[in-house]
Amino acid sequence: MIQVRYFARLREALGRDGEELRWGVEIAQVAGLTRHLLARGGVWERELGPGARYRVAVNRQLAGPEAAIRDGDEVAYFPPVTGG
């Protein structure tokens, strides 16, 4: 199982702060997990689809689409943060 967390505006738009998903080959990378979530359609496509602005972290480390996800990992989706 993997823990998926949603933060800030994503949490509000998606109506949840997280969920647990069964790990498998189709979600063994960030890109695969994102495709899995996009397949839900609607708000998921709007918030995580092409042109949407968000970041992903695997086990609290920023990660790109090719980053591996392993059983037991935590994956977080959150909007980009700016500061000074």
Backbone as ProteinMPNN parsed JSONL, in Angstrom:
{"seq_chain_A": "MIQVRYFARLREALGRDGEELRWGVEIAQVAGLTRHLLARGGVWERELGPGARYRVAVNRQLAGPEAAIRDGDEVAYFPPVTGG", "coords_chain_A": {"N_chain_A": [[0.849, -1.183, 0.0], [0.388, 2.293, -0.621], [0.628, 5.581, 0.705], [-1.188, 8.366, -0.156], [-1.13, 11.805, -0.213], [-2.812, 14.958, -0.112], [-2.484, 18.435, -0.387], [-3.233, 21.814, 0.694], [-4.781, 23.849, -1.763], [-5.336, 21.669, -3.4], [-6.237, 19.683, -1.658], [-8.629, 20.867, -0.863], [-10.026, 21.111, -3.337], [-10.167, 18.431, -4.208], [-11.501, 17.263, -2.179], [-10.542, 15.722, -0.102], [-7.959, 14.756, 2.2], [-6.176, 12.781, 1.864], [-5.395, 9.363, 0.899], [-5.288, 5.784, 0.824], [-3.679, 3.63, -1.349], [-3.475, 0.612, -3.221], [-0.337, -0.614, -3.938], [1.202, -1.176, -7.086], [2.428, -2.374, -10.271], [1.436, -0.576, -12.192], [1.421, 1.827, -10.859], [4.039, 2.368, -10.151], [5.718, 4.449, -10.558], [5.844, 8.03, -10.292], [4.584, 9.243, -12.507], [2.866, 7.178, -13.385], [1.167, 6.884, -11.172], [-0.044, 9.394, -11.199], [-1.392, 9.253, -13.689], [-3.187, 7.223, -13.023], [-4.759, 8.544, -11.095], [-5.786, 10.635, -12.672], [-7.464, 9.234, -14.358], [-9.814, 9.09, -13.024], [-11.284, 11.232, -13.776], [-13.205, 14.334, -14.173], [-12.86, 16.612, -11.535], [-10.357, 15.664, -10.856], [-8.966, 15.522, -13.272], [-8.935, 18.237, -13.903], [-7.404, 19.341, -11.79], [-4.983, 17.899, -11.778], [-4.257, 17.468, -14.358], [-2.97, 18.162, -17.744], [-1.286, 21.244, -17.881], [-2.001, 21.955, -15.305], [-0.838, 23.223, -12.19], [1.31, 21.894, -9.946], [3.214, 20.179, -7.43], [5.146, 17.251, -6.626], [6.029, 15.012, -4.059], [7.97, 12.308, -2.938], [8.147, 10.405, -0.174], [8.785, 12.741, 1.236], [10.646, 14.037, -0.355], [11.227, 16.112, -3.077], [9.989, 15.133, -6.249], [10.202, 13.973, -9.605], [8.293, 13.038, -12.591], [9.355, 10.558, -13.313], [10.207, 9.377, -11.005], [10.605, 6.672, -8.76], [8.136, 4.72, -7.076], [7.582, 2.878, -4.221], [6.244, 0.038, -2.499], [4.727, 0.948, 0.518], [5.562, 3.578, 0.511], [5.137, 7.18, 0.87], [3.347, 9.52, -0.935], [3.06, 12.812, -1.903], [0.969, 15.387, -3.106], [0.991, 18.74, -3.984], [0.381, 22.3, -4.24], [2.588, 24.571, -6.015], [4.852, 26.468, -4.049], [5.635, 29.735, -3.147], [7.953, 32.034, -1.837], [9.806, 34.269, 0.311]], "CA_chain_A": [[0.0, 0.0, 0.0], [1.06, 3.591, -0.549], [-0.17, 6.676, 1.248], [-1.193, 9.53, -1.039], [-1.596, 12.969, 0.524], [-3.13, 16.153, -0.898], [-2.326, 19.599, 0.467], [-3.671, 23.165, 0.317], [-5.922, 23.933, -2.672], [-5.659, 20.337, -3.914], [-7.068, 19.042, -0.628], [-9.961, 21.475, -0.939], [-10.669, 20.78, -4.617], [-10.397, 16.992, -4.313], [-12.403, 16.872, -1.106], [-9.912, 14.764, 0.82], [-6.56, 15.079, 2.495], [-5.332, 11.66, 1.491], [-6.003, 8.049, 0.713], [-4.366, 4.673, 0.731], [-3.867, 2.894, -2.598], [-2.693, -0.612, -3.35], [0.813, -0.45, -4.812], [1.303, -2.133, -8.178], [3.285, -1.974, -11.392], [0.876, 0.591, -12.887], [1.719, 3.048, -10.097], [5.4, 2.208, -9.631], [6.387, 5.725, -10.762], [4.954, 9.177, -10.094], [3.758, 9.419, -13.717], [1.828, 6.156, -13.378], [0.198, 7.232, -10.131], [-0.801, 10.544, -11.687], [-2.324, 8.744, -14.703], [-4.218, 6.486, -12.289], [-5.656, 9.536, -10.497], [-6.452, 11.352, -13.765], [-8.494, 8.369, -14.937], [-11.057, 9.32, -12.28], [-12.008, 12.271, -14.498], [-13.728, 15.492, -13.458], [-11.97, 17.497, -10.787], [-9.008, 15.091, -10.879], [-8.356, 15.981, -14.527], [-8.719, 19.677, -13.816], [-6.369, 19.681, -10.814], [-3.72, 17.192, -12.0], [-4.07, 17.255, -15.795], [-2.063, 19.056, -18.475], [-1.392, 22.663, -17.561], [-2.206, 22.172, -13.862], [0.414, 23.513, -11.489], [1.452, 21.193, -8.678], [4.484, 19.486, -7.194], [4.993, 15.932, -6.026], [7.136, 14.543, -3.226], [7.93, 10.911, -2.512], [8.828, 10.333, 1.125], [9.192, 14.104, 1.59], [11.676, 14.528, -1.266], [10.635, 16.49, -4.365], [10.161, 14.049, -7.21], [9.697, 14.163, -10.959], [7.402, 11.985, -13.072], [10.051, 9.28, -13.438], [10.603, 8.888, -9.68], [10.043, 5.381, -8.363], [7.286, 4.586, -5.897], [7.646, 1.51, -3.719], [5.264, -0.328, -1.486], [4.991, 1.584, 1.804], [5.95, 4.985, 0.349], [4.173, 8.265, 0.971], [3.432, 10.432, -2.076], [2.293, 14.023, -1.616], [0.691, 16.34, -4.172], [0.751, 20.045, -3.387], [0.625, 23.398, -5.17], [3.908, 25.208, -5.849], [4.879, 27.465, -2.982], [6.652, 30.767, -3.317], [8.227, 32.741, -0.582], [10.988, 35.108, 0.202]], "C_chain_A": [[0.893, 1.244, 0.0], [0.082, 4.596, 0.033], [-0.053, 7.85, 0.283], [-1.814, 10.679, -0.262], [-1.807, 14.142, -0.429], [-3.119, 17.354, 0.039], [-2.886, 20.868, -0.173], [-4.849, 23.112, -0.656], [-6.293, 22.574, -3.258], [-6.539, 19.583, -2.926], [-8.491, 19.568, -0.707], [-10.697, 21.043, -2.205], [-11.04, 19.301, -4.71], [-11.287, 16.453, -3.202], [-11.855, 15.823, -0.16], [-8.475, 15.172, 1.068], [-5.621, 13.933, 2.166], [-6.126, 10.39, 1.3], [-4.897, 7.008, 0.663], [-4.693, 3.897, -0.538], [-2.984, 1.656, -2.598], [-1.571, -0.372, -4.355], [0.787, -1.529, -5.881], [2.132, -1.557, -9.303], [2.765, -0.711, -12.069], [1.108, 1.892, -12.132], [3.098, 2.955, -9.439], [6.265, 3.443, -9.867], [5.359, 6.826, -10.568], [4.039, 9.352, -11.307], [2.612, 8.41, -13.757], [0.755, 6.437, -12.34], [-0.666, 8.399, -10.602], [-1.798, 10.122, -12.764], [-3.489, 8.007, -14.039], [-5.243, 7.465, -11.694], [-6.433, 10.295, -11.569], [-7.587, 10.542, -14.368], [-9.829, 8.504, -14.2], [-11.911, 10.391, -12.943], [-12.373, 13.462, -13.63], [-12.674, 16.365, -12.805], [-10.532, 16.977, -10.786], [-8.271, 15.534, -12.143], [-8.03, 17.46, -14.46], [-7.52, 20.001, -12.915], [-5.004, 19.051, -11.098], [-3.392, 16.984, -13.476], [-3.098, 18.235, -16.427], [-2.341, 20.522, -18.148], [-1.627, 22.962, -16.086], [-0.849, 22.363, -13.19], [0.392, 22.835, -10.118], [2.839, 20.566, -8.608], [4.168, 18.139, -6.563], [6.234, 15.624, -5.199], [6.899, 13.073, -2.903], [8.774, 10.824, -1.25], [9.516, 11.654, 1.479], [10.376, 14.65, 0.794], [10.991, 14.886, -2.582], [10.969, 15.441, -5.41], [9.562, 14.426, -8.552], [8.847, 12.976, -11.379], [8.048, 10.602, -13.116], [10.44, 8.665, -12.089], [9.863, 7.596, -9.323], [9.174, 5.522, -7.118], [7.322, 3.121, -5.496], [6.556, 1.279, -2.685], [5.671, 0.287, -0.146], [5.362, 3.053, 1.717], [4.774, 5.925, 0.605], [4.417, 9.201, -0.205], [2.525, 11.619, -1.777], [2.172, 14.879, -2.868], [0.362, 17.67, -3.512], [1.019, 21.137, -4.409], [2.027, 23.96, -4.962], [3.813, 26.312, -4.801], [5.97, 28.473, -3.3], [6.841, 31.467, -1.989], [9.502, 33.556, -0.73], [11.728, 35.233, 1.464]], "O_chain_A": [[1.996, 1.24, 0.546], [-1.132, 4.473, -0.128], [1.051, 8.277, -0.054], [-2.907, 10.541, 0.288], [-1.086, 14.302, -1.414], [-3.68, 17.297, 1.133], [-2.997, 20.981, -1.394], [-5.821, 22.401, -0.4], [-7.459, 22.348, -3.582], [-7.49, 18.914, -3.331], [-9.449, 18.799, -0.627], [-11.863, 20.653, -2.145], [-12.102, 18.956, -5.228], [-11.77, 15.323, -3.276], [-12.614, 15.118, 0.505], [-7.854, 15.848, 0.248], [-4.401, 14.099, 2.189], [-7.339, 10.339, 1.505], [-3.722, 7.33, 0.481], [-5.849, 3.545, -0.775], [-1.886, 1.658, -2.042], [-1.826, 0.027, -5.492], [0.397, -2.666, -5.615], [2.493, -0.381, -9.282], [3.555, 0.139, -12.479], [0.999, 2.966, -12.724], [3.292, 3.41, -8.311], [7.415, 3.487, -9.43], [4.155, 6.591, -10.665], [2.842, 9.586, -11.146], [1.495, 8.767, -14.13], [-0.433, 6.248, -12.601], [-1.883, 8.387, -10.421], [-2.938, 10.587, -12.757], [-4.64, 8.154, -14.45], [-6.449, 7.235, -11.781], [-7.619, 10.57, -11.39], [-8.571, 11.111, -14.84], [-10.862, 8.071, -14.71], [-13.118, 10.461, -12.708], [-11.911, 13.585, -12.496], [-11.719, 16.798, -13.448], [-9.591, 17.768, -10.721], [-7.091, 15.88, -12.089], [-6.968, 17.888, -14.91], [-6.707, 20.858, -13.261], [-3.977, 19.604, -10.704], [-2.366, 16.391, -13.807], [-2.476, 19.041, -15.734], [-3.489, 20.967, -18.143], [-1.469, 24.105, -15.657], [0.147, 21.747, -13.571], [-0.425, 23.157, -9.256], [3.536, 20.446, -9.616], [3.077, 17.917, -6.039], [7.353, 15.943, -5.6], [5.774, 12.654, -2.632], [9.966, 11.132, -1.262], [10.653, 11.683, 1.948], [11.029, 15.604, 1.215], [10.259, 14.071, -3.144], [12.085, 14.923, -5.455], [8.543, 15.113, -8.623], [8.693, 12.018, -10.622], [7.361, 9.59, -12.972], [10.951, 7.546, -12.046], [8.662, 7.459, -9.558], [9.447, 6.333, -6.233], [7.118, 2.233, -6.324], [6.027, 2.215, -2.086], [6.821, 0.163, 0.275], [5.469, 3.718, 2.747], [3.607, 5.536, 0.564], [5.547, 9.626, -0.447], [1.356, 11.443, -1.437], [3.143, 15.074, -3.599], [-0.449, 17.725, -2.588], [1.795, 20.936, -5.343], [2.593, 23.845, -3.875], [2.797, 27.0, -4.697], [7.085, 28.107, -3.674], [5.954, 31.468, -1.136], [10.173, 33.525, -1.761], [12.751, 35.915, 1.515]]}, "name": "protein", "num_of_chains": 1, "seq": "MIQVRYFARLREALGRDGEELRWGVEIAQVAGLTRHLLARGGVWERELGPGARYRVAVNRQLAGPEAAIRDGDEVAYFPPVTGG"}
